[in-house]
Amino acid sequence: MSGHRAQADFDYHPTGVARGVANDPAGLPLTVSVFADRSHVRAGILDDALAAGLRQGQVGSVDDLLGGEACSLGEVVLLDCPVVDGRALAALARLDMRIANSGAQLVISTSVDALDDVFGCLDQSAPQILVDPARSERVIALGRVLAKMPNMRLRDLSDDDRITLLRLTEQVGQIAERLERLGADGKSADGGAFRFESPTDDFSGQESEDGSGRLVRKVRPSLPDPRLVRRIVRQRQLRARFFDGDLFADPAWDILLDLTAARAEHTRVSVTSLCIASGVPPTTALRWISQMVDAGLLERVEDEADKRRAFIALSDRAADAMARYFIELKKDAAALV
């Protein structure tokens, strides 16, 4: 066996945090930049990053990062920004483009009050957004960042954290598959969930009455009465008055229900509102939203009136699948009468 250590091979430290050196493909340690105004938060973030094997880069205040382009960034950027103003939002938008162009990984923690503004500014870099996170949530986010890096073998997450992340991905994948089957109306699916490749998904090849052979747009199923969906949501929330709410945590379904009602009502849903509707802590909800966007269930919709804001909506196929679900639900209810 070779005497040298493989890239990103970690030793366990007695504190329970893995130590080692996280390397890029060239064998050089990955550099982390940490920016936070609160000194104790900055120190804690840096300790966890160094424990994961990253090399310390620039460390400073939020102003150091957002003040100009001269600031040096590492391959990983960790930013704590619980309060934002107009100047900070403009700087965050520039940072978003800079991160996206450099290929760096961004983790930003913020507050519930600033969440909508921060989310609206960051649409290019695919950041992880944490809301008032505990240290464990920061460590999980750091692990997810490192997992995206090439040639990484990570052992810095606990077994419980690994299982949580695996279940999250697995459950969203299962939901996507089920909704795809509903949306396909009995037809077999080709490839991954919600592929957008051919006009045959939205058009039929039937000839029109004039014999022109033109493609005819298929009629989309009608969404349910939003009052019915809201009643189901209230009934689901009612359980928490009598039982531990964690028993029934199902954020993906609660998110789909809330967005189905909003689409039927022709209203837009902010990311903060959707986090509340999910029934889980905001950081957890944001992970679900991100996974569901990746799975093609949800879409980010920019605010045309204010480019700094963005909303979350169902994708067309997810909406069709939810419509068909409620149609089947109505059939079952009628059969019982």
SENU-911271 format. One line per field, with one value per residue (C-alpha): residue number from 0; x, y, z. Coordinates in steps of 0.5 Angstrom, whole numbers, plus 500, padded with zeros to 3 digits. Example, Ala and Ser with C-alpha at 12.3 -4.5 7.8 and 13.67 -1.06 7.14 Angstrom:
<nodes>
nuza = c(0 / 1)
X = c(525 / 527)
Y = c(491 / 498)
Z = c(516 / 514)
</nodes>
This chain:
<nodes>
nuza = c(0 / 1 / 2 / 3 / 4 / 5 / 6 / 7 / 8 / 9 / 10 / 11 / 12 / 13 / 14 / 15 / 16 / 17 / 18 / 19 / 20 / 21 / 22 / 23 / 24 / 25 / 26 / 27 / 28 / 29 / 30 / 31 / 32 / 33 / 34 / 35 / 36 / 37 / 38 / 39 / 40 / 41 / 42 / 43 / 44 / 45 / 46 / 47 / 48 / 49 / 50 / 51 / 52 / 53 / 54 / 55 / 56 / 57 / 58 / 59 / 60 / 61 / 62 / 63 / 64 / 65 / 66 / 67 / 68 / 69 / 70 / 71 / 72 / 73 / 74 / 75 / 76 / 77 / 78 / 79 / 80 / 81 / 82 / 83 / 84 / 85 / 86 / 87 / 88 / 89 / 90 / 91 / 92 / 93 / 94 / 95 / 96 / 97 / 98 / 99 / 100 / 101 / 102 / 103 / 104 / 105 / 106 / 107 / 108 / 109 / 110 / 111 / 112 / 113 / 114 / 115 / 116 / 117 / 118 / 119 / 120 / 121 / 122 / 123 / 124 / 125 / 126 / 127 / 128 / 129 / 130 / 131 / 132 / 133 / 134 / 135 / 136 / 137 / 138 / 139 / 140 / 141 / 142 / 143 / 144 / 145 / 146 / 147 / 148 / 149 / 150 / 151 / 152 / 153 / 154 / 155 / 156 / 157 / 158 / 159 / 160 / 161 / 162 / 163 / 164 / 165 / 166 / 167 / 168 / 169 / 170 / 171 / 172 / 173 / 174 / 175 / 176 / 177 / 178 / 179 / 180 / 181 / 182 / 183 / 184 / 185 / 186 / 187 / 188 / 189 / 190 / 191 / 192 / 193 / 194 / 195 / 196 / 197 / 198 / 199 / 200 / 201 / 202 / 203 / 204 / 205 / 206 / 207 / 208 / 209 / 210 / 211 / 212 / 213 / 214 / 215 / 216 / 217 / 218 / 219 / 220 / 221 / 222 / 223 / 224 / 225 / 226 / 227 / 228 / 229 / 230 / 231 / 232 / 233 / 234 / 235 / 236 / 237 / 238 / 239 / 240 / 241 / 242 / 243 / 244 / 245 / 246 / 247 / 248 / 249 / 250 / 251 / 252 / 253 / 254 / 255 / 256 / 257 / 258 / 259 / 260 / 261 / 262 / 263 / 264 / 265 / 266 / 267 / 268 / 269 / 270 / 271 / 272 / 273 / 274 / 275 / 276 / 277 / 278 / 279 / 280 / 281 / 282 / 283 / 284 / 285 / 286 / 287 / 288 / 289 / 290 / 291 / 292 / 293 / 294 / 295 / 296 / 297 / 298 / 299 / 300 / 301 / 302 / 303 / 304 / 305 / 306 / 307 / 308 / 309 / 310 / 311 / 312 / 313 / 314 / 315 / 316 / 317 / 318 / 319 / 320 / 321 / 322 / 323 / 324 / 325 / 326 / 327 / 328 / 329 / 330 / 331 / 332 / 333 / 334 / 335 / 336)
X = c(500 / 502 / 505 / 502 / 495 / 489 / 486 / 481 / 482 / 480 / 482 / 477 / 479 / 477 / 472 / 468 / 469 / 473 / 480 / 484 / 486 / 480 / 484 / 482 / 484 / 491 / 492 / 492 / 488 / 481 / 481 / 475 / 473 / 469 / 465 / 461 / 460 / 459 / 466 / 463 / 460 / 466 / 470 / 465 / 464 / 472 / 473 / 468 / 471 / 478 / 476 / 474 / 480 / 480 / 485 / 484 / 483 / 481 / 477 / 473 / 467 / 461 / 463 / 470 / 466 / 461 / 465 / 468 / 471 / 478 / 476 / 479 / 475 / 476 / 473 / 468 / 465 / 461 / 457 / 453 / 449 / 442 / 441 / 441 / 440 / 439 / 447 / 448 / 443 / 446 / 453 / 450 / 447 / 454 / 457 / 452 / 455 / 462 / 461 / 457 / 463 / 468 / 465 / 466 / 461 / 457 / 453 / 450 / 446 / 441 / 435 / 427 / 426 / 431 / 430 / 426 / 431 / 437 / 433 / 431 / 439 / 442 / 439 / 446 / 450 / 446 / 448 / 445 / 441 / 441 / 436 / 438 / 442 / 445 / 452 / 449 / 446 / 452 / 456 / 451 / 451 / 459 / 459 / 454 / 459 / 465 / 461 / 460 / 467 / 471 / 475 / 472 / 471 / 468 / 467 / 466 / 458 / 455 / 451 / 445 / 447 / 448 / 442 / 438 / 441 / 440 / 432 / 431 / 434 / 430 / 424 / 424 / 425 / 420 / 415 / 417 / 416 / 409 / 407 / 410 / 406 / 400 / 402 / 403 / 396 / 398 / 403 / 410 / 416 / 422 / 428 / 428 / 422 / 419 / 423 / 422 / 425 / 419 / 413 / 409 / 409 / 404 / 401 / 397 / 399 / 391 / 389 / 385 / 378 / 380 / 385 / 391 / 395 / 397 / 398 / 393 / 394 / 392 / 387 / 390 / 386 / 383 / 386 / 381 / 377 / 383 / 378 / 378 / 386 / 386 / 381 / 386 / 392 / 388 / 386 / 393 / 395 / 390 / 393 / 399 / 394 / 393 / 400 / 407 / 408 / 414 / 410 / 407 / 412 / 411 / 414 / 414 / 407 / 405 / 409 / 405 / 399 / 400 / 403 / 397 / 392 / 396 / 396 / 388 / 388 / 392 / 397 / 404 / 408 / 414 / 420 / 419 / 411 / 413 / 418 / 412 / 407 / 412 / 411 / 419 / 424 / 426 / 433 / 430 / 424 / 430 / 433 / 427 / 425 / 432 / 431 / 424 / 427 / 432 / 427 / 423 / 417 / 418 / 420 / 423 / 419 / 422 / 418 / 418 / 416 / 422 / 428 / 431 / 425 / 423 / 417 / 416 / 411 / 409 / 412 / 407 / 407 / 407 / 401 / 398 / 399 / 396 / 390 / 389 / 391 / 385 / 380 / 382 / 380 / 374 / 372 / 374 / 369 / 364 / 364 / 363 / 357)
Y = c(500 / 507 / 511 / 517 / 519 / 519 / 526 / 528 / 522 / 524 / 522 / 522 / 527 / 526 / 531 / 527 / 532 / 529 / 532 / 532 / 536 / 537 / 537 / 539 / 535 / 538 / 536 / 543 / 544 / 547 / 554 / 557 / 564 / 566 / 573 / 574 / 581 / 577 / 575 / 568 / 566 / 567 / 563 / 558 / 557 / 557 / 552 / 547 / 549 / 548 / 541 / 539 / 540 / 546 / 551 / 558 / 564 / 571 / 572 / 578 / 582 / 582 / 589 / 586 / 581 / 586 / 592 / 591 / 586 / 586 / 581 / 575 / 569 / 561 / 555 / 555 / 562 / 562 / 568 / 570 / 576 / 576 / 583 / 586 / 593 / 596 / 597 / 590 / 587 / 590 / 587 / 580 / 580 / 582 / 576 / 571 / 573 / 572 / 566 / 563 / 565 / 562 / 556 / 557 / 554 / 559 / 558 / 564 / 564 / 569 / 571 / 570 / 577 / 578 / 571 / 573 / 579 / 574 / 569 / 574 / 576 / 569 / 566 / 564 / 561 / 555 / 557 / 553 / 558 / 557 / 561 / 562 / 555 / 551 / 549 / 542 / 545 / 549 / 542 / 539 / 544 / 544 / 537 / 538 / 543 / 538 / 532 / 537 / 537 / 532 / 526 / 527 / 522 / 525 / 522 / 528 / 527 / 523 / 517 / 520 / 526 / 522 / 518 / 524 / 527 / 520 / 520 / 527 / 526 / 519 / 521 / 527 / 522 / 518 / 524 / 526 / 519 / 518 / 525 / 523 / 517 / 521 / 527 / 521 / 519 / 512 / 512 / 510 / 515 / 516 / 518 / 522 / 526 / 531 / 531 / 537 / 535 / 534 / 538 / 531 / 532 / 538 / 537 / 531 / 529 / 528 / 532 / 538 / 538 / 542 / 536 / 540 / 535 / 541 / 539 / 540 / 543 / 538 / 540 / 541 / 538 / 543 / 544 / 543 / 548 / 552 / 552 / 544 / 544 / 550 / 545 / 539 / 544 / 546 / 539 / 537 / 542 / 541 / 534 / 538 / 540 / 533 / 530 / 531 / 535 / 531 / 525 / 528 / 532 / 531 / 538 / 536 / 534 / 540 / 545 / 542 / 543 / 550 / 551 / 548 / 552 / 558 / 557 / 556 / 562 / 566 / 568 / 568 / 565 / 567 / 563 / 565 / 564 / 557 / 555 / 557 / 552 / 546 / 546 / 544 / 549 / 554 / 551 / 544 / 547 / 551 / 544 / 541 / 546 / 546 / 538 / 539 / 545 / 540 / 534 / 539 / 539 / 547 / 553 / 559 / 565 / 572 / 578 / 582 / 589 / 588 / 584 / 583 / 579 / 571 / 567 / 559 / 556 / 549 / 547 / 545 / 538 / 538 / 542 / 537 / 531 / 535 / 536 / 529 / 527 / 531 / 528 / 521 / 523 / 526 / 519 / 515 / 520 / 519 / 512 / 512 / 516)
Z = c(500 / 498 / 504 / 502 / 504 / 498 / 497 / 502 / 506 / 513 / 520 / 526 / 531 / 539 / 538 / 533 / 527 / 522 / 521 / 514 / 508 / 503 / 496 / 489 / 483 / 483 / 490 / 493 / 499 / 498 / 501 / 505 / 506 / 512 / 513 / 519 / 523 / 529 / 532 / 535 / 529 / 525 / 529 / 530 / 522 / 521 / 526 / 523 / 516 / 518 / 522 / 515 / 512 / 509 / 508 / 511 / 506 / 508 / 514 / 516 / 516 / 512 / 509 / 507 / 503 / 500 / 500 / 493 / 488 / 491 / 496 / 495 / 495 / 496 / 493 / 499 / 501 / 508 / 509 / 515 / 513 / 518 / 516 / 509 / 507 / 500 / 499 / 502 / 497 / 491 / 493 / 494 / 487 / 485 / 489 / 486 / 479 / 482 / 485 / 479 / 474 / 479 / 480 / 488 / 493 / 497 / 504 / 507 / 513 / 514 / 518 / 517 / 516 / 511 / 507 / 502 / 500 / 500 / 496 / 491 / 490 / 489 / 483 / 479 / 484 / 487 / 494 / 500 / 505 / 512 / 517 / 524 / 523 / 529 / 529 / 527 / 521 / 519 / 519 / 515 / 510 / 509 / 508 / 502 / 499 / 500 / 497 / 491 / 490 / 485 / 488 / 495 / 500 / 506 / 513 / 517 / 518 / 523 / 521 / 523 / 519 / 513 / 514 / 514 / 508 / 504 / 506 / 504 / 497 / 497 / 499 / 494 / 488 / 490 / 490 / 483 / 481 / 483 / 481 / 474 / 474 / 475 / 470 / 465 / 465 / 465 / 460 / 462 / 463 / 459 / 463 / 469 / 472 / 469 / 462 / 458 / 451 / 446 / 444 / 444 / 452 / 451 / 444 / 441 / 434 / 432 / 426 / 426 / 423 / 417 / 416 / 416 / 421 / 425 / 433 / 437 / 445 / 450 / 455 / 461 / 467 / 472 / 479 / 485 / 488 / 493 / 498 / 499 / 499 / 504 / 508 / 507 / 510 / 516 / 517 / 517 / 521 / 526 / 528 / 532 / 537 / 539 / 538 / 537 / 530 / 528 / 528 / 521 / 518 / 511 / 508 / 501 / 501 / 505 / 500 / 494 / 497 / 499 / 492 / 489 / 492 / 491 / 483 / 483 / 487 / 482 / 488 / 488 / 494 / 497 / 500 / 507 / 506 / 503 / 509 / 514 / 510 / 510 / 517 / 519 / 521 / 515 / 514 / 513 / 508 / 504 / 503 / 501 / 496 / 493 / 492 / 489 / 484 / 482 / 481 / 477 / 482 / 483 / 479 / 481 / 478 / 478 / 480 / 474 / 478 / 483 / 480 / 487 / 489 / 487 / 488 / 488 / 484 / 482 / 475 / 470 / 470 / 478 / 477 / 472 / 477 / 483 / 479 / 477 / 484 / 486 / 480 / 483 / 490 / 488 / 484 / 490 / 495 / 490 / 490 / 498 / 497)
</nodes>
